[in-house]
Amino acid sequence: MYALVADSFGREPRVGPAMFAEAVARPASPAMQSLLEHKGPQVLAVIGKWLTAEIRAGRVRDLPVPQLMQELLAPMVIHMLLRPNAANLFGGDLPDIDTVCDVFADGFIRAAGTGSA
């Protein structure tokens, strides 16, 4: 899933970051409302269904699904938004995307997982 976010936010033209900027700057805009009406249910259906199944199986803590979705996606989204300038901002080289995906996935499992496999 993190690789999909990385791909969506990292490829040119940078549509993913532009959509995110629109959502933050103008959440009530007609463009954002249209996007939410069309894509929102798809995202909720896929990720929400998976998280709900993981909760029921006892592998993920019983937290509200929207909160779990934010905990799952926010680190990677923020990383991809900052990545183009992060080397200048933080100094030095950044880890490759595969490493970033692994670290964030591990972080989500540690934060939201129950320890039951």
C-alpha positions as CSV (number, residue, x, y, z in Angstrom):
1,M,0.0,0.0,0.0
2,Y,2.8,2.4,0.8
3,A,4.4,1.7,-2.6
4,L,1.1,2.8,-4.2
5,V,1.1,6.0,-2.2
6,A,4.7,6.6,-3.1
7,D,4.0,6.0,-6.8
8,S,0.9,8.2,-6.8
9,F,2.7,11.1,-5.0
10,G,6.0,10.7,-6.7
11,R,5.4,10.6,-10.4
12,E,5.2,13.5,-12.8
13,P,3.0,15.4,-13.2
14,R,2.6,15.6,-9.4
15,V,-1.2,15.2,-9.3
16,G,-1.3,13.5,-5.9
17,P,0.3,16.4,-4.1
18,A,-1.8,18.8,-6.0
19,M,-5.0,17.0,-5.0
20,F,-3.7,17.0,-1.4
21,A,-3.0,20.7,-1.5
22,E,-6.5,21.3,-2.8
23,A,-8.0,19.3,-0.1
24,V,-6.2,21.2,2.6
25,A,-6.6,24.7,1.1
26,R,-10.1,24.4,-0.2
27,P,-11.9,21.4,1.4
28,A,-15.3,22.6,0.3
29,S,-14.4,23.4,-3.3
30,P,-16.5,21.8,-6.0
31,A,-13.5,19.9,-7.3
32,M,-12.7,18.4,-3.9
33,Q,-16.4,17.6,-3.3
34,S,-16.6,15.8,-6.6
35,L,-13.4,13.8,-5.9
36,L,-14.7,12.8,-2.5
37,E,-18.0,11.7,-3.9
38,H,-16.4,9.6,-6.5
39,K,-13.2,8.3,-4.9
40,G,-14.0,8.5,-1.2
41,P,-16.4,5.5,-1.2
42,Q,-13.8,3.4,-3.1
43,V,-11.0,4.2,-0.7
44,L,-13.2,3.6,2.3
45,A,-14.5,0.3,0.8
46,V,-11.1,-1.1,0.1
47,I,-9.0,0.1,3.0
48,G,-11.9,0.2,5.5
49,K,-12.9,-3.4,4.6
50,W,-9.4,-4.6,5.1
51,L,-8.9,-2.8,8.4
52,T,-12.3,-4.1,9.7
53,A,-11.3,-7.6,8.8
54,E,-8.0,-7.2,10.6
55,I,-9.8,-5.8,13.7
56,R,-12.2,-8.8,13.7
57,A,-9.3,-11.2,13.3
58,G,-7.6,-9.6,16.3
59,R,-4.5,-8.5,14.5
60,V,-5.3,-4.7,14.6
61,R,-6.5,-2.8,17.7
62,D,-10.2,-2.0,17.8
63,L,-10.0,1.7,17.0
64,P,-12.3,3.7,14.7
65,V,-11.5,2.8,11.1
66,P,-11.1,6.5,10.0
67,Q,-8.4,6.9,12.7
68,L,-6.6,3.7,11.6
69,M,-6.7,4.9,8.0
70,Q,-5.1,8.2,9.0
71,E,-2.5,6.4,11.1
72,L,-1.8,4.1,8.2
73,L,-1.6,6.7,5.4
74,A,-0.4,9.9,7.0
75,P,3.3,9.1,7.5
76,M,3.8,8.1,3.9
77,V,1.7,11.0,2.5
78,I,3.6,13.5,4.5
79,H,6.9,11.9,3.6
80,M,6.1,12.0,-0.2
81,L,5.0,15.6,0.1
82,L,8.3,16.6,1.7
83,R,10.6,14.3,-0.1
84,P,11.4,16.5,-3.1
85,N,12.9,19.1,-0.7
86,A,13.8,16.9,2.2
87,A,17.5,16.4,1.3
88,N,17.9,20.2,1.4
89,L,15.7,20.6,4.4
90,F,17.2,17.8,6.6
91,G,20.7,17.5,4.9
92,G,22.1,14.4,3.5
93,D,20.6,11.6,1.5
94,L,17.2,10.1,2.0
95,P,16.6,6.3,2.2
96,D,15.3,4.7,-0.9
97,I,11.5,4.4,-1.2
98,D,11.5,0.6,-0.5
99,T,13.2,1.3,2.9
100,V,10.8,4.1,3.7
101,C,7.8,1.9,2.9
102,D,9.2,-0.9,5.2
103,V,9.8,1.5,8.0
104,F,6.4,3.0,7.9
105,A,4.7,-0.4,7.6
106,D,6.6,-1.6,10.6
107,G,5.6,1.6,12.5
108,F,1.9,1.0,11.7
109,I,2.1,-2.6,12.8
110,R,3.8,-1.6,16.0
111,A,1.3,1.2,16.7
112,A,-2.0,-0.5,15.6
113,G,-1.2,-4.2,15.8
114,T,-2.2,-6.4,18.7
115,G,0.8,-8.7,18.4
116,S,-1.4,-11.6,17.3
117,A,-0.3,-13.0,13.9
